[in-house]
Amino acid sequence: KQGYTNAFKYDFLNPDLDLFSYENPLSEYAFNLLSKNTDKRLVFFMNPPYAAAGTLAEDEENKEGVSETKVKNLMSMVGACRSNLYFQFIFEAVRQARNFGYTKVTICLFSPIKFMIQETAQKFRKWYYRDFKFQQGFFFNASAFSGVSSEWGVGFTIWSEGENTEEPILSIRELDASHVGWKHIYNCDNHKSASEWVREPIEGMEVYEYPIMTSGLKIKEREKTGPIKKAPPKEILYIDHPIIPFTQKWLDENGNYKQPSELKEGYEQWVDDCHIYSIFETKNNCTSMRDVSWGGEIWQIKNHFFWLERYGIKGLLKEKCPLIYADFEKYYEESYVATLIGDLTLSKEAVDLLVHSTNLWVKSLDTREAYALANPDLQLTCWDCGWYQVKGFWETEYKEDFKVLKELHKALGDKLRPGVYEHGFLKE
């Protein structure tokens, strides 16, 4: 086609590293052009795939072995992030420029902004920022690309030679390209991250293996991870550390959470509300299960995010739900959250959500056992079922009540969201 006379097919991530190999060569035209113009600026303009091997990342199809490239094998010094393809593209652009002897290089890149933020990319940043300086960029909703989800964001960033010592600031753009604000990019390379902070109270505890869960109710057979810290048998003193709202929109989904300012006024009450919010959050996969086979043993799984105390529901279960009551009598351990709620200082929004969800829980007892028998995989005859188990049941059988619950949950989330910034988890 006109304008593409010298176009050629080239596997950028599997270059011929052997001088005498011709499996994937640059075209003679491209090689000569690059070799003869090293006094000029070399510009890479890239929109690489975003997936990493073994993950279903950002609307990409999960393909086994997708990241197993020659370039990945050269990147051992940057750690685990080398499994991500766009990290590999950046690395190879730098390597190719150096091989040809270019000193003036610009990299223009569409990508998620995680390479500037994630803890796992810290070694990569140290390598990249040493020689490349952020020039400018913008951030936009991924739905600008046809058929892509609107729940995450994409950055377009420009980098040129020089050491990067400043935190990048991106222009936030609407789909019509209009500027609507600024996104301050930062990481925890020189600060304590929230992921480190939440582990502080469990340092030194006994560890044990635990299974890989493919969902809230399914265990991946014959595989396990670990070790994980074993919680104390009676008290879980650190439960409020990981209770952080899951309320960030696409604009903040790449934010790097930092250790909060725990002494700031209002923090404790904000955390109390977060407990209630997290009970009914979609990402809460806590469940109650019985007779689970794993590791050659049979296990009974307790849901410690069930919010109602046993003494208040015993009579109702005995009257309405004989199957659930039998489970109640057999497995009598109180949920940790249920014992905690009485000591929480809650906002009106949190109380409204808690009252409505409790009323719906009571109302739904009339049909729960029938629904449980029709849907045995949900294990709804467990008396302390989690949100993961009951939400589909409530949405199907009690549509209007469920709709109100979701609205109340959103209202609480809207109240909590500013606290993510006010208490220092994320920067404004």
N, C-alpha and C positions, 0 to 999 in steps of 0.2 A: 504494500500500500504506500501511497505517497507520504513522505515524511518518515517512513520506517524502513528505509533502504538497508540500514545497517543494524536492524534489530536482530537479536539472536536469543535462543533459549539457553538459560544458564541456571544451574542449581546453586544458589548463593551460599547455602549452608553446607554444601558438600564439595568444596573446591578441590582442585588437584593440588595436594600438598607436596606431592613428589614431582620434582622438576621434569622427570621423564614420563609422567603419566598423562594420558590424553583421554581419560574417561569423561571428564567434564571440563573441557578447556574454555577459556575466554576466546572470543572470536579474534582472529588476527587483527582486524580493524580496531577493536576495542583495546587490545593489548598494546598496539602501536600508539594509539591515541593517548592512552594513559602514560605510557613510557616517555613520550616526547614532550609532555606538557606539565611536568612536575613543578614548574615555576608558577603555575596558575592555581586557582582555587578549585578543589575537588568537592563537588556537592552530591550528597546522597539524599534522595527524596524517597521515603519508604512508608508503606502501609502494610507491615507484616502481619501474619496471623498472630492471634493473641493466646492461643491455647498452650497448655503445658501437658506433658505426658502424665497419664493417670488421673487427670482432672477433667471436669466439665466446666471449662472456664469461659466466661463472657460470650455466651451464644455460640461457642465453637463446638463442633462435633468432637466427641472424645475418641481419639484414634490411638490404638496401642502402638507404642514406639514412635510417636510423632516427633519426639525431640531427640531421637538417637541419630545424631549427625556428626560429621567430622569436626565441625566447629565446636559442638558441645565438649568433645574430647580434649579440646585445647583450653577449656575454661575452668579447669579444676580449681584454680586459685580464687574464683569468685563464689564458690559454694553451691548450695542447692538451687539457687535461682537460675542456674544455667540450663535447667530443664525447660524453661520458658522460651518459646521461639523468638519473641521480640527482643529479649536479652541477647540471644545469639546473633540476631541481625545487627544490633548495635556493635557487638564485639567484632563481628566479621568486617563491618564497614571500617572500623578503626584499624584492624589488622591489614586489610587490603591497602588502605591509604599509606600505612607505614611501609609496607613491602615495596610499593612503587616509589617511595621517597617524598611524598607530599608533606609539606609543613603547614599549608593553609587548607583546612578541611572544615566543611560544614555538614552537619547531619540534621536533616529535617524529617521528623518522625511522627506519624500517627500511632498512638498506642495508649493502653491504660497508663495511669501515672504511678503505678505501684513501684516502678524501678527507682523512683525518687523518694519513696516512703517506707516500703516494707522492711521489717527487721531482717528478713532473709536476704535482702539485697544490699546489706551494709558493706560487704566486701566488694560488691560490684561498684557501688558508689565511690568507694575509696579509690578503686582502679580508674573509673571513668572520669570522676571529677578532678583528678590530678591533671588531666590534659585537655578536658573539654569544659567550656564555660557556657552556662545558659544565656541565651540572647533574648529570646522572647517566645511567647506561645499563647495559646488559648485553650479553653476547656468547654466541651459541649456535650449534649446528651447523645448517647450512642444510637438513638433512633434516627439520627440523621442518615445513617446507613440503612438502606432498604432491608426490611425484614429482621432488624435487630431490636432487642429489648430496650425499653426506655428506662430501665431500673438501674442503669450504671452509666458512667461518664467516660469520655475519651479525651485525651489531650493531644494537641499538636504542638510540638516543641522544637525549637531551633537551637543547635549547639555549634560552637566554633572553638578553635584552638585557644587554650588558656586554662588557668586553674579556676574551678568554680568554688567560690567561698561564700556566696550569698544564697539564701533560700529563694527558689524561683517563685514568681508571682504570675499567675495566668489570668488572662481576661476571660470572664465567663460570657459565653455567647449563646443566644437563643438560636433556634433553627433558621431564622431569617438573617443570621449573622450579626444581629444587633448586640451591642455590649450592655450587660446588665449588672456587672459587678466584678469583683476580683477574688480569685482563689489563691490563698497563701499556702504554698507547699512546704511542709516541714516533716522532719522525721525525728526519731529518738536516738540518733547516733550518739549524742552527747548528753542524753537525759535518760532517766529510768522510764521504761515503757509500762503501760498498764498490764501487759502480759507478764512482765517481771514482778510487778507490784502484787498481782493477785496470788502469786505463788509464795510470797513471803511468809504467811502464817503456817504453811505446811512444810517448810523446810525441816529436814531431819525426821520426818515421819516415816513409818514403815511403808514399804511399797509392795504392790502385788500386780499381777497381770490382769488385764480386763479385755473383753471381747470387742471386736469391731462391729458396730451397729450399722446396718444399711438403711434403717429407718428407725422410728421410735419403737417398733415392735418386732424387728427382724434382726437376728444375729447372723453374721457371716460365718458359715461353718468352717472349721479347721484353721481359722486365723485368729490371731490375737495381737494386741499391741501392749505396750507397757515399757517400763513399769509406771504405775500411777500411784500417787500418795494415798495411803489408806486413811480414811477419816477416823477421828476418835469415835468410840462406840456410842457415846451419849451426847456429846456436844459438838456441833459444827460451828466453831467460833468464827470461821472465816467466810461464812456464806454471803455476807454483804459485800465482800470484795468483788466477786464477779458479777454482781447484780448491776448491770449497766443497761440502760434502755436500748432496745433494738429499733430505734425510731428514725435513723438517718435516711434521708432520701438520696437520690443518685448523686447529688452535689457533694455529699459527705461520705459516700460509701468507701472511699479510698483513704479516709482520714486515719492518722496514726494516733491511737489512744495513748495518752500519757498518764503517769501517776497523778491523781487528783490532789487538790488542796483540801484535805480532810478537815482542817480546822476552820474553814470559812463558814460564816453564819449561814444556816439553812441547809448545810450539807446532810446532816443526820436525817432530817425530815424528808429531804429529797430522796435519800437512799431508802427510807421506809416506804415511800410511794413506789419506788422502783420494784420492790418485792411484789407488790400487787400487780403492777404492770406486767412483770415477767411471767406471772402465772398464766396469763391469757395471751401471751405473745406467740405468734405463729412459729417462731424458731424454737420454742420450748418443746423439746421432744421427750420430756420426762414421762414415763409410763409406769403402770403397775402390771406385772405379769406373774403368772403362776406356772410352776413345773417346767421351767426352762432348762433344756439340756445343753450344757456347754462344758467342755474340758473334762468329760467323763463323769460329771456330777449333775444333779438336779438342783435348780436354784429357784428361789422365790424373790421376785423383784419388788422392792418397796418404792412407791412414789413419794418422795419427800417434799414435793411441791403441791400436794393436796392441802387445801386451805381450811377444811372444816374439822373441828375436834370431834373425837369419837362420842363423847357423852351427849352431844347435841343431835346426833343423827341415828343413834342406836334404835330408838323407838320407831322412827320412820321406816328404817330398813326392816325391822322385825314385822311391822304391819303390812308393808307393801311389796317387799322384795325378798322372798325366802331364799333364793339362790345367792343373792348378794349378801344377805344377812349371815348365811352359813360361812361365807368367805370372811365376813367381818369378825365372826366369833373365832375363826381358826387363825387368822393373822391379825393380831391385836396391837401391833406396834403403832404408836402415834406418829403422824407425819411431823417432820421438823418445822415446816412452815406453819402448820396449824398451831403448834405450841408458841410460835413466835408472834403471831398476828396480834394477840392481846396486848403486847408490849409496844406495838408500833404507834407512832403519831402520824395519822393519815390526813390527807387533804380531803375536801369534800368530793373531789373527782374520784379519788381512790375508794372512798366509802361508797359512793354511788355505784361504782363498778362491782365492788365486793357484794353489796346488798342485792343487786340485780342478778348476778351470777349465782348467788346462793338460792334466791327464789326460783331461778330457772332449774337449778340442780334438783330442788325439792319437787317442782312441778313435773320434771321429766322422769321421776321415779315410776309414774303411772305406766309408762310404755318402755322403760329401759330394758327390762328382762326380755320382753318380746323382741326388741331390736337386737339385743345381745345374742339371742339364740339364732336370729336370722343372719347375724354377722359375727360369727365366732372368732374370726381373726383379730377383732378389736379387743377381745378379753374384757368386755364391759361388765362381766359379773364380778370383777375385782372391785371391792368397795371403795378403794382409794384411786380410782382411775384418774389419769392426767388429762390435761387439755388436749393433747394429741389424740386421745381416744374419744373424748366426748364431743369435740367440735363438729365432726361430720354428722353425728347423731342429732345434735341440737339443730344444726342448719337444715337437716332434712325434715325433722319432725316438728320443730318449733321455729319456723322461719322468722316471724315477726319479733319474737323474743331474742332470737340470735342476732337479728339486725340491730336491735337496741344495744345489745351487749357490745357489738363491734363498734358502734358509735360512741359508747361510753369509754371503751378502750382507747379509741382514737383521741377523745377529749383528754384523757389522762396523759397520753403520749405527747399531745400538743403542749400540755402544761410542763411536762418533764424535759422536753427537748432543749430549751434554753439552758438548763442546768448542765448539760454536757459541756457547754462552753464556760458557763459561770464558775463551775467547779474545776475547770482545768483539764478535763479529759481530752478536749480538742481545742485548738486555737480558733479564734474568730476568723 
